[in-house]
Every structure is written in C-alpha cells, then in structure tokens.
Amino acid sequence: MNNRQGVGRLPELMKLTMWFGLLWATLLPVAAQGSPSKLERFSISGTDHVRLEDWARANNFQARWTVPKQELKLTSSFVTLSFTVDSAKISVNGVHVWLSAPIAFRAGSAFIASIDLTTTLHPLLFPAKSSGSRTIQNIVLDPGHGGRDPGNQEGREVEKKYTLLLAQEIGSLLNQAGMKATLTRTTDTFLDLPARPDLARRRGADLMVSLHFNSADGPGLSAVKGVEVYCMTPARTSSTNARGEGAGAGPYAGNRSDAKNMLLGYQIQKALVKNFAAEDRGVRRARYAVLRLAEMPAVLVEGGFMSNPAEGKKITDPAYRHQMAQAIVDGVKAYKNLVER
C-alpha cells in the first residue's frame, strides 16, 4: 500500500440450529470484567502496566507458562490468549493481534500495558452493544487509490483496478444480506484521502471499510504474503504499520471509536484467516488519513501482496476475490451480530 492512507416457514429446530451456529461463530466470552483501574499498577519504561496473572484471575482465566519466562497462555471456556515476552504480537483464539507495547517480564511475571487492556483486549472480550436501537445498516466501502493514483503496480497490474472490483463484489454481497452498501468511488477516478471519510460521514455511514492490496519492496521480500487489517492507533501510542508513527499523537476523530474499530478489525481478520484461509499478518494499528478522520468505526483491509508472485496472481482471479469478499462480509456480519445483541 502506498500513499495510504418465496420460502416457506422453517421448522423451529432448524431455526434454533441456525441461531446457535451464528452465536458460536461470533461469540467471545463475557466474563466478570476486571477493570485495569482496580488492579495493581506498575510503571515499566514510563508506561503504566498490569500484571497479566492478576488480570487473568480477575476475569476467570487460567494462566500457564508454555515456555518458562517466554510464552504465557491464558485460557477460559471460550477464549485462548497467547503472549510472548518482549513481543507486541499476541494471539486471540488463534488470530494475531498487535498491541501498542510489547509484553514485559519482571520478577517472574508478565506485564501488559494498561492501554492495551482498554483498547485491545477488553473491546474483544467484552464487546459493547450499540446505544439504543441503533443497527449496523449503512456501510461505506472505500476502494483505495484511483485516477492518477494507481497504488501498487506489478507489471501491467495496478492496485486501483482490483480494489474497485473487490469493493463492488463486497457491496453486492452486503446488499444481498439486507444491508446498504455504497462506494466512495465507482469508477477509475481520483479522490483525495480526506474526502473519503468525509463522504462516509455525509452518507451517515455506520461503518467504513477501506480496501487495499499490499506490496513489499526489497531483496528477498517477494515471498512476503498474507492479509492484515488496520484500525486507528490509540492516542499517544505507537503504530504498527511499516512506517510506525511514534507515540505522542492524537487524539483524533478516529479515536472516538477505538473499541469498535478493534472489534470490527478483529472480526474481519478472523473471517479472512478462518473462512478464507489467508495467511495471518494480524490486526494492526496505523494513523492513515481514512482512519484518522473517520467519525464512525473504520478499518483498512490489506487483502494480500501484489508483490508476491503466487498471491499477486490470485488477486487478479475473480473467483478468488469473490471468496475474499465473502470473508470480509462474514466479518462485518459477525461484528453486527455482536454489537446489536
């Protein structure tokens, strides 16, 4: 990514089966939430931390070191969380998620930054319902690049072509599912980055999903592949995108939806990894303009690497893009189910 920013009544048993299937597909545990503010705090490298074992006990998780002093696993009836000391990449039910700060190790215990509990783990484990009777209905899809901005280029193939085709596929599937999907651009036209979230705002969007395809430049990097979903970086924390903006920035408009951004990003990444079998590069953070300026929950999807010969070829395949589109729609529907229940 460059410059980113007539059917009869179903039997009751069948209805129950379908309902339980959807529930299990999206459920994350709702435990007795242990607020970080009620746990003992520790300052590590100038950042507020909480001992992971304390948080685990407060939320009915079992803690076990799978590799002493290196890898810690927390398990409950519904969720398995895996942490690695000195790494910001964790696993939530087998899906990678990037924290704002690496897991620290002191005096035999693992510590997590408090900001990562409030902006990453808690939104996933204890998702908040939408206020009132508000439903997730109006989705704005943002095909990256366009016009004089081609995006990534590999031979004759340009990113802007395939982001538009993917957006059109997703839009059709969302409309079939009973939602209303519109695109920020429907032709090969240029659109300034700030205009994209502004369009979503003016259309009263409940969600915005920006679509891109990645590229890795440099010796040996043609082998890099996989999908990743970005959501807005929490205020005054570091991003995890390639340029890695440092801490100290924000808050911005996009930070108003920090919790929902993470939940939406995770559900889409999970669907891409589990349903689409894409290589998992994780849910990441960035202050891209389309995320920074969004006044509704928003994510940016990187649907694979055009620079990878095998993956790049798949991206040009309509059947492959249809499967990817269906996975993204599955993620949106899972998010919708969680926040509307």
GIJO-V788137 format. One record per residue. N is the residue number from 1. D_LAST is the distance of its C-alpha to the last C-alpha in Angstrom with 1 decimal. Layout:
# GIJO-V788137
N:D_LAST
N:D_LAST
This chain:
# GIJO-V788137
1:35.2
2:37.8
3:37.7
4:33.9
5:32.2
6:27.6
7:25.7
8:26.1
9:23.4
10:22.1
11:23.0
12:20.4
13:21.0
14:20.4
15:17.0
16:16.0
17:17.6
18:15.7
19:12.2
20:13.4
21:14.9
22:11.9
23:10.2
24:13.5
25:14.0
26:11.3
27:11.0
28:12.7
29:13.7
30:12.5
31:16.1
32:18.1
33:18.2
34:21.8
35:22.4
36:25.2
37:27.0
38:27.6
39:29.2
40:32.8
41:33.3
42:35.9
43:37.4
44:38.1
45:39.9
46:38.9
47:35.2
48:33.1
49:32.0
50:30.4
51:31.7
52:29.2
53:30.3
54:29.6
55:26.0
56:25.6
57:26.9
58:24.7
59:21.6
60:23.0
61:24.1
62:27.5
63:29.8
64:32.6
65:35.0
66:35.4
67:38.2
68:39.8
69:39.5
70:37.8
71:34.6
72:32.0
73:29.1
74:26.3
75:24.5
76:21.8
77:20.4
78:17.9
79:19.4
80:22.9
81:24.0
82:27.5
83:29.7
84:33.2
85:35.6
86:36.8
87:34.1
88:31.1
89:29.5
90:27.1
91:25.2
92:21.5
93:21.3
94:24.2
95:23.1
96:25.3
97:24.2
98:26.8
99:27.1
100:29.0
101:31.7
102:33.0
103:32.7
104:35.8
105:37.9
106:40.1
107:42.0
108:40.3
109:36.7
110:34.1
111:32.6
112:29.6
113:29.6
114:27.4
115:26.2
116:24.9
117:22.9
118:21.3
119:20.9
120:20.4
121:19.5
122:17.2
123:15.0
124:14.8
125:14.6
126:12.5
127:10.1
128:9.5
129:6.7
130:8.6
131:10.9
132:11.2
133:10.1
134:10.8
135:9.8
136:11.3
137:14.3
138:17.6
139:18.6
140:22.1
141:23.9
142:27.0
143:29.8
144:31.8
145:35.5
146:37.5
147:40.9
148:43.3
149:40.7
150:40.6
151:38.6
152:39.6
153:42.6
154:43.7
155:46.9
156:46.2
157:42.5
158:40.6
159:37.0
160:36.4
161:37.0
162:34.4
163:31.6
164:32.1
165:32.1
166:29.0
167:27.2
168:28.4
169:27.2
170:23.6
171:23.7
172:24.8
173:22.1
174:19.3
175:21.0
176:21.3
177:17.5
178:17.1
179:16.7
180:19.7
181:21.6
182:24.8
183:27.2
184:29.1
185:32.2
186:33.0
187:36.6
188:38.6
189:38.7
190:38.7
191:36.0
192:36.3
193:33.5
194:32.7
195:32.5
196:29.5
197:26.9
198:28.7
199:28.2
200:24.5
201:24.5
202:26.7
203:24.5
204:21.5
205:19.6
206:16.0
207:17.1
208:20.6
209:21.7
210:25.5
211:27.3
212:30.5
213:32.7
214:34.5
215:38.1
216:40.0
217:43.6
218:46.4
219:48.4
220:46.6
221:43.2
222:43.1
223:41.6
224:38.4
225:35.4
226:31.6
227:28.4
228:26.9
229:24.1
230:24.9
231:22.8
232:24.4
233:26.7
234:25.9
235:28.7
236:31.9
237:31.1
238:32.6
239:31.2
240:31.3
241:32.5
242:36.0
243:37.5
244:35.6
245:35.7
246:36.6
247:35.0
248:35.7
249:34.0
250:31.3
251:29.1
252:28.4
253:26.0
254:23.9
255:23.5
256:21.3
257:18.4
258:19.6
259:16.5
260:14.4
261:17.6
262:17.8
263:14.3
264:15.0
265:18.5
266:17.7
267:15.4
268:18.2
269:20.9
270:19.5
271:19.4
272:22.9
273:24.2
274:22.8
275:22.7
276:25.5
277:27.6
278:28.5
279:30.3
280:28.0
281:29.2
282:26.1
283:23.7
284:26.2
285:26.8
286:29.0
287:29.9
288:30.5
289:30.9
290:28.0
291:25.7
292:27.8
293:27.8
294:24.3
295:22.6
296:19.1
297:17.5
298:20.1
299:21.5
300:24.8
301:25.2
302:28.6
303:28.8
304:32.0
305:35.6
306:38.1
307:40.8
308:40.2
309:42.4
310:40.3
311:36.9
312:38.5
313:39.8
314:36.4
315:34.9
316:37.4
317:36.4
318:34.3
319:32.9
320:31.9
321:30.2
322:28.3
323:26.9
324:26.0
325:24.3
326:22.2
327:21.2
328:20.2
329:18.1
330:16.5
331:15.6
332:14.2
333:12.0
334:10.9
335:10.2
336:8.4
337:6.0
338:5.7
339:5.7
340:3.8
341:0.0
